[in-house]
Amino acid sequence: MQDAQSPGSTQDTGASQNGEASTHFGYSQVPLGEKQGLVNDVFHKVAHRYDMMNDLMSGGLHRVWKDVLVGKVHPSRRAPFNHLDVAGGTGDVAIRVARAGGPQTRVTVLDINGDMLAVGRERAEKKGFGEQLTFVEANAEDLPLPSNEFDAYTIAFGIRNVPRIEKALAEAYRTLKRGGRFLCLEFSHVEAPVLAKIYETYSFSMIPLIGRLVAGEAEPYRYLVESIRQFPSAEEFAAMIERAGFQRVGFTRLTGGVVAIHSGWKL
């Protein structure tokens, strides 16, 4: 678990040597304007193996975590329900929401990466949810969507890759209806010392190795592990959600704190 002064305890934006704003990309410090392109490159490389790698890296636990997330969304099975899933290109969460809701459930899947969205469109059609899902290529920091439009907003394992998290949270607040719910599933900080040590060793030793053997790429998975370590603690991220205007903010740790589900309401 990182201490209060570690790089992961804030979004860690500062200034580069030439005075330009900077932020972290994994453990590297990069100009703020370059981070999105670097993140995009990572996900272009892993798009077609993304969910398979999630199964291998988490031992299938990501499916359980996403089921818990969608259980909190609780879309209506009888009334219209308009849902927004951000950074959800492969459709893994969106299809779960559509399946949990009724025929009047509509899900907008938004992702900045076109390769991820292509995987999602194909999967939605194969699973029979092509009519209920709409795919939009756009940035979480600047949603090309109306205000007060959605009953719920989810983002799973995506917020830590956003260069300006505060802007993404503000856009989530803007696009939700009054009474709408924000839900974020993200990696967190393991609290139990023994589990934390095991998790640390596994993350930095095994995950890049799995990436190299299965996907032919180690570096994207090394970045993903580093980005997890740089993300704020659950308490700090909850404070960011509150500052965005959400109320009744809380979080639930799962699997010993490996991940947390954050919740806030636009009231």
N, C-alpha and C positions, 0 to 999 in steps of 0.2 A: 504494500500500500504506500502511495507516495505521500510525502509530507507536504505541509502547507506552502513550502517555498519551492517545490519541484516544478519543472516546466509544465507538467500536466495539470497544475492547479488552476490555471486560467487559460483563456484562449491564446495567451502568449503572443500578442501582437506588439511590435516595437518599431524601431527604425533601423534601416540598413545603414551601411557606411556612407552612402550618398544621400542620406536623409529620407529616402523613400520608405513608406510603411512596410514592415515585414511581418511574417508569421512563420509558424513551424510547418514543415512538410516531413512527417515522421520526426526524426531527430535532427533534421537539417533546418536551417533558417533560410527562408527564401523571400524575395519581394512579394508583397501581398497580391499584386496583380498577376503573378505567375502561378500561384498555387492551383487555381482551378484547372489550368491546362495540364499541370503535372498530374493532378488527380484523374483527369479525363484519360490521360495516357495509360494510367494504371488499369482503369476499368475497360478500356478498349482491349487491352491484352487478356483480361480474364473473363470477359463477358460470356463466352460460350461454355465456360466451365465453372461459372460463378457458383451456381447452386450445388453442383456436384462437389466442389471444393468445400462449400459450407458444411455439407454432410460429413466429409472426411475430417475436417478440422475440428468440428464440434461433436463428433460422434453421433450426429443426428439430433443433437439437443436444440439446434436452431429451429427445428420444426415445432418442438414443444413450446419454446419461447414465443414463436409467432402465433401459435394457437392461443396462448394466454393473452397476448396482445389483442387479437381479434375478439376474444371473449369479452374484453373490456370495451371494445367498440360497440358490440351488441346491436347490430343493425336491425331495423324493424323488418319483420317478415310479412307485414300487411300493408304498411304505409310507404310512400316514397322515401328513399334515404339516399342522400347525395354525399358521397365520400371522396376525399382526396388523399391519395397515397403518394408521398414525395420520396424521391430517390428509390423508387420501387420498380425500376425498369423491367426486371424479369417477371414481374407479375405475381411473385410468390405470396405476398401479403394481400394484394388486390383480389386475387382469385379466392382466397380464403374469406374475404369480406363479402364478395358476391355470393359465394356458396352459403354463408351464414345468414344472409339477408333473403328477402323475397324477390319476386320478379321485378319489383319496382326499385330495387337497389341499383344505383349507378355509381361506378367508380372511375374517377379520373386518375390515371397513372402518369406521374410526371417525373422525368429524369433528364439530366443534362447530357446523358450519353446515348447516342443513337443506336449503338450496337446492343446495349442492354435492352433498349425498347424493342428492338427487332426480335430479340429472344422472347420478350414478354408477349408481343403480338402473336407470334407463332404458338406459344403455349396456350394463350387464351382461346385461340381458335380450336386447337386440338381438344381442349377440355370443355368446349361448348359455352364459353363465357364471352365470346367475341362481341355480342350485342350489348353486353352490360359494361364493358370496359372501353374507355377512351384513352389513347396514349398521346402524351404531349411532351415534346422535347423542349425543355426550358430550364431556367436556373431557379433554385429554391430561394435565392435572395431577391428575385424579381419575378413573381408569378404573373403570367399573362392571363389572369383569371379575375372574375368580378369579386367585389367585396361582399361579405355577408352571404356567401353562396353555399357553404358546405356544412353538413351536420357533424362531421368528424374529420380529423386530419391525423394521418399516421406517417411516421418516418422511422424506418427500421434499419439500423446500422448505416445511416447516411449522414446524420447531423455532424459527426466528427470530421467529415470530409469537406464541410462547407467552410470557405475562407472567413466569412463574416457571419458567425452564428447568430448574432443579435439581429441582423437583417432578416435572416430566415425565420426567426421566431416572430418578428414583427409582421412578416407576410403571412405566417400561419394565423396570427391573431386577426389580421385584416380580412382574410378570406373565409373565416368561420362565421357561421350565423351566431346570433346571440343565443346562448345556451349550448353552443357547440363545444366539442371536446378535443383537445390536443393530446396525442399519445405518441411517445417516443420510446422505442426499444433501442438501447445502445449498450455497448460494453461498458463496464464500470470497474471499480477497484475491489479486488478480493480482500476481505478483512482478516480472515483466519490466517495466521502467519505460516502454518505448515502448508495449507492449500495454496496460499499466495506464492510460496517458493516453488511448489510443483508446477503451478500454472505458468509462472515466469519461465521456468526451464523448458517446459513443453512449447510455449509460444515461440521463443527465440531459437530453439533447436529444431523442433519437429515441423512447425508450420511452413517455414521456408523450404525445408527439405521435401515435404509433401508437394508443395507448389512446383518445385523443380522436377520431381519424378512424374507427377501426374499431368501438370499443365505445361511443363517445359519452361517455367519461369519461376525463379526464386525471389527476385527483387520486388515484384509487386506485393508479394505476401509478407516480405520483410517490412515494407512500408505500412501495410495494414496492421501488423503487430505494433509497430512503433506509434502509429496514430492512436491506437487504443491507450497506450501509456501516456500520451500527451493530452488526452481528453480530461476535462475537469471531473472532480469527484461528484458523486450523486448529490451531495448537499449543495455544492457550488453550482451545478447545472440547474438544480431546482430554483436557486436564487435568480439565475438568468431568466428562467421561465416566468417567475413572478415579476421581474423588471419589465418584461414584454407586455404586461397587463393582465396575465391570466390569474385566476383566483382558484382557491381550493387546490393548490398545487401540492403534489405528493409524489412519492416514488415507492416502488416495490422491488426489492432485490431478489434475484432468482439465482439458484445454483451457487450459493455461497458468496454472492456478489460478483460473479463473473459478468452478469448483465443486470441491468435495471430497467424497469418500465416506468417512465415519467408521465405524469398526467396533470393537466390543467384545464380549467373551464373558462370560456368567454361568457361572463355573466353580466 
